[in-house]
Amino acid sequence: MSLVHLEIARVRNLSSVRIVPCDRINLIHGQNASGKTSLLEAIHLLSLARSFRTHPIQHVIQRDHASLTVFGRIQGRGGQTTAVGIEKGRDLTRIRINGQTVQKSSALAAVLPVQIINPDIHRILEQGPRYRRQFLDWGVFHVEHTFLPVWQAYHKALRQRNAALRAQSPPAEIRYWDTQLIEHGQQLTALRQNYVAALTPWLTRYCQALLGSAPEVHYQPGWAQDRDFQAALEKGFERDRQQGFTHSGPHRADLVLRQEKMPVQNHFSRGQQKLLASAMRLAQIAQFRDVRDQIPVLLVDDLPAELDPDRRARLLSLLVESGAQLFITATETGLIDTTGCEPVKVFHVEHGAVQEVV
Ligand SMILES: Nc1ncnc2c1ncn2[C@@H]1O[C@H](COP(=O)(O)OP(=O)(O)OP(=O)(O)O)[C@@H](O)[C@H]1O
């Protein structure tokens, strides 16, 4: 799928932008602080109703304004288009799809799946398991329609159990929530494990191409491997009661990547981490394409950062080969060689104004 029309209002320094991207490669260039990342941020908002940079939306809304808006037209397989729009303010999220107001932001993600590779991408590896769970859950959400209700039911049961633990409720009341936690937790675990199994061959292929070798991939379900979830909850019951929260479960799961028996984050350079994390994104896109017969939009912020010319070229050729509609930013177009990668559109950004270069 591709974004064939984009309008942005009041997103950081982008006061009013209207562009018609092409369905393959869109190069966005401009000096530092011109507004390139803000343009990608606006597309991300249209998909996930949140920024990839900062959590409080007030930082993203243009100073002295109360809300921002992003509107897009998405073309799917077969040429049909969907109009999506989002308005966000401090206490406001208004989403419209084909003229209808929708309540849930997950509806946006279903219409416009977006992936991002940016200079922070090494966080997937370097920082806590939360980032790797988010990575997995993006993929499972898009390829397995049962995922969202299961995820929501699990987290509801978890919230109730944690509230009962904090309130020092009687054990029988806490155990009441265990039944639901176990049922939905096992379903969530199975969905994620199946997803990791499907993703791993793609990840191996992209790691080989970008790094020359592939890490071992292992899904850690969020409790000790020598027992099942029920036994883990039972074993941790007293500790959970003492500390007022649930220590075991899919909310503590992790995706462990090891090379030569060591977690990759312990010995990979920044550039290697960027390549590995990019391989993870490319694997997700390939697996998505396999299952859905569609391709997400891929945002690549500051492609050249951390990469030498050879690795930059290798990554670019895999990004192009993925078939995704690409939005790639760089300070100079000369850093990105798109020879032979037609069609390409180039946009120049200056002080928040975006012009197509013809
Ligand atoms: N809420 C806001 N309102 C207005 N302007 C903002 C706001 N937040 C950030 N800015 C400004 O928006 C400009 C664009 O920032 P952006 O990060 O998009 O630039 P960029 O082109 O990606 O730069 P770089 O190449 O340095 O990464 C910056 O000058 C920044 O100070």
The ligand as an SDF file (V2000), in Angstrom:
LIG
                    3D

 31 33  0  0  0  0  0  0  0  0999 V2000
    6.4980   22.2630   18.7700 N   0  0  0  0  0  0  0  0  0  0  0  0
    7.2500   22.8740   17.8770 C   0  0  0  0  0  0  0  0  0  0  0  0
    6.7790   23.9830   17.2560 N   0  0  0  0  0  0  0  0  0  0  0  0
    7.5170   24.6180   16.3160 C   0  0  0  0  0  0  0  0  0  0  0  0
    8.7350   24.1950   15.9100 N   0  0  0  0  0  0  0  0  0  0  0  0
    9.2370   23.1020   16.5080 C   0  0  0  0  0  0  0  0  0  0  0  0
    8.5410   22.3900   17.5110 C   0  0  0  0  0  0  0  0  0  0  0  0
    9.2860   21.3300   17.8930 N   0  0  0  0  0  0  0  0  0  0  0  0
   10.4280   21.4020   17.1760 C   0  0  0  0  0  0  0  0  0  0  0  0
   10.4050   22.4480   16.3400 N   0  0  0  0  0  0  0  0  0  0  0  0
   11.4150   22.8650   15.3580 C   0  0  0  0  0  0  0  0  0  0  0  0
   11.1610   22.1630   14.1540 O   0  0  0  0  0  0  0  0  0  0  0  0
   12.3430   22.1490   13.3640 C   0  0  0  0  0  0  0  0  0  0  0  0
   12.4140   20.8830   12.5580 C   0  0  0  0  0  0  0  0  0  0  0  0
   12.9300   19.7950   13.2900 O   0  0  0  0  0  0  0  0  0  0  0  0
   13.2380   18.4010   12.6030 P   0  0  0  0  0  0  0  0  0  0  0  0
   13.7110   17.5310   13.6790 O   0  0  0  0  0  0  0  0  0  0  0  0
   12.0740   17.9590   11.7990 O   0  0  0  0  0  0  0  0  0  0  0  0
   14.4310   18.7670   11.6350 O   0  0  0  0  0  0  0  0  0  0  0  0
   15.2820   17.8380   10.6550 P   0  0  0  0  0  0  0  0  0  0  0  0
   15.2150   18.4700    9.3030 O   0  0  0  0  0  0  0  0  0  0  0  0
   14.8930   16.4270   10.7710 O   0  0  0  0  0  0  0  0  0  0  0  0
   16.7310   18.0820   11.2590 O   0  0  0  0  0  0  0  0  0  0  0  0
   18.0580   17.1260   11.3830 P   0  0  0  0  0  0  0  0  0  0  0  0
   18.6350   16.9970    9.9980 O   0  0  0  0  0  0  0  0  0  0  0  0
   18.9320   17.9790   12.2410 O   0  0  0  0  0  0  0  0  0  0  0  0
   17.6490   15.8590   12.0100 O   0  0  0  0  0  0  0  0  0  0  0  0
   13.4840   22.4290   14.3340 C   0  0  0  0  0  0  0  0  0  0  0  0
   13.9940   23.7160   14.0380 O   0  0  0  0  0  0  0  0  0  0  0  0
   12.8280   22.4510   15.6810 C   0  0  0  0  0  0  0  0  0  0  0  0
   13.4090   23.3930   16.5590 O   0  0  0  0  0  0  0  0  0  0  0  0
  1  2  1  0
  2  3  1  0
  2  7  2  0
  3  4  2  0
  4  5  1  0
  5  6  2  0
  6  7  1  0
  6 10  1  0
  7  8  1  0
  8  9  2  0
  9 10  1  0
 10 11  1  0
 11 12  1  0
 11 30  1  0
 12 13  1  0
 13 14  1  0
 13 28  1  0
 14 15  1  0
 15 16  1  0
 16 17  2  0
 16 18  1  0
 16 19  1  0
 19 20  1  0
 20 21  2  0
 20 22  1  0
 20 23  1  0
 23 24  1  0
 24 25  2  0
 24 26  1  0
 24 27  1  0
 28 29  1  0
 28 30  1  0
 30 31  1  0
M  END
$$$$
